[in-house]
Amino acid sequence: MGMRVTVTPTFEATLVRWSGPGGWVFAPVPEAHAPDAAGPFGRVPVTATVDGRTWSTSVWRDRKAGWLLAVPARIRAGKDDGDVVTVAVEVDRARM
């Protein structure tokens, strides 16, 4: 009997810099990779991986933009608005 390995599907996203104070940078999360429903304040805790860098964070649902993953500068490693990244998000049920 072999060991079972679970692989979280990845997707490509084009980073978007949100205008306004702070200038957050987001990776839009397609519906096919998004949580089934939003939690409190529209947020869902996830383990996210962007270009091979993994961290615990949350995604949230914006009424106009859909599901968004904020990607901090330390994770982006020089990438910014308009750059393409490879992303995986997995709901962190232990933090729900």
N, C-alpha and C positions, 0 to 999 in steps of 0.2 A: 504494500500500500504506500503510495507516494504522498508527499506533503502537498497540501493545497495552498496555493498562493493567490491572493486576491490582488488584482491590478486595478487601480482607479483610472478610468478613462480620462485622457487628456484632450484639450482643445486649444486652438490658437485664438488669441485675442489681441486686438489692437488697443494699446493703452490710450486712455483719454484723460487729459488734465481738466479738472473741474474748475471753472472760473470762480473767483471770490477769495475770501480770506483763507489762507492756508494752502490753496492750490493743490488739493489732494489729487492723486493719480489713481485711476481705477482701471481694472480689467473687467469689461462687461462679461457676464456669465450667461451663456445661451440657456434657454429653457430646458433643453435636453440634459444639461449638467447642473441645473439649479435644484435647490431643496424643493420638496413637495409643497411646503407651506411656510409662511413666515412666522417667526416666533414673536415674543414681546418686542415692541418698538420696531417691528419689521425685520429683526435680525435673527440669524441662525448661526450658532457656533460651528466652525469648520476647521479642518486641517487643510491648509492650502499649500500648493507647490507651484512656484513660478520659476521657470528655467532651472529646475533642479534644486532650488532653495525652498525649504519647507518650514512653516511656522503655524502656530495656533492663532486664529483670528475669527472674524465673523464675516458673513456676506449679508447684505440687506437689500430689501426690495424698495426701489424708488418707483413711484407711480408712473412717471414718464419714461425713465431710462431702463426699467426692468431690474434684474438682479445685478449687483455690483460687488466687486472685491477690491477693497482699497489695498494698493501695493506700495509699501513704504520704500523710501530711497535705498535703504540697506539691502532690500530684496531685489530691487530693479537693477542695481549695479550699473548705473549710468544710462539706462534706457529711460525714455520719457514719452510724452505725447506723440502718438503716431507710430511708435515702435511696436513690433509684433513679438509676443511672448507665448511660450507654451505653458498652459495652466492645467492644474488638476485641483478639484475641491471635493472633499469628503466630509459629510456631516459628522460632527463630533458629538455623538449621542451621550457621552459621559458628561458633557458640559451643558446639556439641555435642562 
